[in-house]
Amino acid sequence: MKLLFDLFPVVLFFAAFKLYDIYAATGVAIAATVAQIGWLKARGKPVSTLMWLTVGVIVVFGGATLLLHDELFIKLKPTVLYWAIAGVLLVGKLVFKRDLLKTLLGEHLEMPEAAWSLMSRMWIGFFAVMGAANLYVAQSFTTEGWVNFKVFWSMGLIFLFSLIQALILARYLPQKEQDR
């Protein structure tokens, strides 16, 4: 259910793009993301830091797209978001000597320090590459090609990367977790 909730703005963005254009899709994505925050707040549920970062980036870059009628801004949004996540994780590790993934997920997942460090490095690298890939596609392909990349390839790559990472990190889980 959470996956559907998280994909809600992406699905609406894609549908609005196919039915109308990039500007309608951008407005729909902004509205859907803001509505998600409102829904969580109305139900008394916590809003994750990542969700706040996402809504901030979509409002700023989507707003610039609509205000300036320039689709480049919405195309840059995933790169900014990916690189911001990679940057925050990297700064946490190098400057503050804290593993922010462990801080965020440590209560849900018990792993040794080596596994947390590996997971952080993998996510930093993945988001850096995804940001570069988005930038390349945004500059080299049509808007329709970029939308298809964003909706299908990016989501698919994130899912595949998560699956590969789970397989790699499974060896670090306590035996009782692996038996479930």
C-alpha positions in Angstrom: 0.0 0.0 0.0 2.9 2.4 0.8 4.4 1.8 -2.6 1.1 2.8 -4.3 1.0 5.9 -2.1 4.5 6.8 -3.0 3.9 6.3 -6.7 0.6 8.3 -6.7 2.2 11.6 -8.0 4.3 9.7 -10.6 1.2 7.9 -12.0 -0.8 11.1 -12.1 2.1 13.0 -13.7 2.4 10.3 -16.5 -1.4 10.3 -17.1 -1.6 14.1 -17.3 1.4 14.2 -19.7 -0.2 11.6 -22.0 -3.6 13.4 -21.9 -2.4 17.0 -22.0 1.3 18.2 -21.9 4.3 18.6 -19.6 2.9 21.8 -18.0 -0.4 20.1 -17.0 1.6 17.1 -15.8 3.8 19.4 -13.7 0.8 21.1 -12.1 -0.7 17.7 -11.3 2.6 16.4 -9.8 2.8 19.5 -7.6 -0.8 19.1 -6.5 -0.5 15.4 -5.9 2.7 15.7 -3.8 1.2 18.5 -1.7 -2.0 16.5 -1.3 0.1 13.5 0.0 1.6 15.7 2.7 -1.9 17.0 3.6 -3.3 13.5 3.7 -0.5 12.3 6.1 -0.9 15.4 8.3 -4.7 15.1 8.4 -4.3 11.5 9.6 -1.8 12.4 12.2 1.0 10.4 10.5 4.6 11.5 10.4 6.0 13.1 7.2 9.4 11.7 6.4 12.4 14.0 5.8 12.6 12.6 2.2 9.0 13.5 1.6 9.6 17.1 2.8 12.6 17.3 0.5 10.6 15.9 -2.4 7.8 18.4 -2.0 10.2 21.2 -1.7 12.0 20.3 -4.9 8.8 19.6 -6.8 7.3 22.9 -5.7 10.4 24.9 -6.6 11.3 23.3 -9.9 7.7 22.6 -10.9 6.8 26.1 -10.0 9.7 27.5 -12.1 8.5 25.3 -15.0 5.0 26.7 -14.8 6.0 30.3 -14.0 8.6 30.5 -16.8 6.9 28.1 -19.1 10.2 26.2 -19.5 10.1 22.4 -19.2 13.9 22.3 -18.4 13.2 22.9 -14.7 10.9 19.9 -14.2 13.4 17.8 -16.2 16.1 18.9 -13.8 14.0 18.0 -10.7 15.0 14.3 -10.4 18.7 15.2 -10.8 18.5 17.8 -8.1 16.6 15.4 -5.8 19.0 12.5 -6.5 22.1 14.6 -6.0 20.7 16.2 -2.9 20.1 12.8 -1.3 23.5 11.5 -2.3 25.1 14.8 -1.0 23.3 14.6 2.3 24.4 11.0 2.8 28.0 11.8 1.8 28.2 14.9 4.0 26.8 13.0 6.9 29.5 10.4 6.5 32.4 12.6 5.7 31.7 15.8 7.7 29.5 14.6 10.6 30.9 11.0 10.8 27.3 9.7 11.0 25.7 7.2 8.8 22.4 8.9 8.1 20.8 5.7 6.6 21.5 4.0 9.9 20.0 7.0 11.7 16.8 6.8 9.6 16.4 3.0 9.3 18.3 1.7 12.3 15.2 1.1 14.4 13.7 -1.1 11.5 16.8 -2.9 10.5 19.6 -4.4 12.6 22.9 -4.8 10.8 26.6 -4.5 11.7 28.5 -1.3 10.9 30.2 -2.8 7.9 26.7 -3.4 6.3 25.5 0.1 7.1 28.6 1.5 5.5 28.3 -0.6 2.4 24.6 0.3 2.1 25.4 4.0 2.4 28.2 3.9 -0.2 25.9 2.0 -2.6 23.1 4.5 -2.3 25.4 7.5 -2.6 26.9 6.0 -5.8 23.5 5.0 -7.1 21.9 8.4 -6.6 24.9 10.1 -8.1 24.7 7.9 -11.3 20.9 8.3 -11.5 21.2 12.1 -11.3 23.8 12.1 -14.1 21.6 9.7 -16.2 18.6 11.9 -15.7 20.6 14.9 -16.8 21.8 13.1 -19.9 18.3 12.0 -20.9 16.8 15.4 -20.2 19.3 17.1 -22.5 19.6 14.5 -25.2 16.0 13.2 -25.7 12.6 14.6 -26.4 10.3 15.5 -23.6 8.3 12.3 -24.2 11.5 10.3 -24.1 12.5 11.9 -20.8 9.0 11.3 -19.3 9.2 7.6 -20.3 12.7 7.4 -18.8 11.6 9.0 -15.6 8.5 6.9 -15.2 9.6 3.5 -16.4 13.4 3.3 -16.5 14.1 5.3 -13.3 11.4 3.5 -11.3 12.6 0.2 -12.7 16.3 0.9 -11.9 15.4 2.0 -8.4 13.4 -1.3 -7.9 16.2 -3.4 -9.4 18.9 -1.6 -7.4 16.9 -2.1 -4.2 16.5 -5.8 -5.0 20.2 -6.3 -5.7 21.1 -4.4 -2.6 18.8 -6.6 -0.5 20.4 -9.7 -1.9 23.9 -8.3 -1.1 22.9 -7.2 2.4 21.0 -10.3 3.3 24.2 -12.0 4.5 24.5 -9.4 7.2 21.1 -10.0 8.7 20.8 -12.2 11.8 19.9 -15.8 11.0 16.4 -15.4 12.6 15.6 -12.6 10.1 16.7 -14.7 7.2 14.5 -17.6 8.2 11.2 -15.6 8.0 
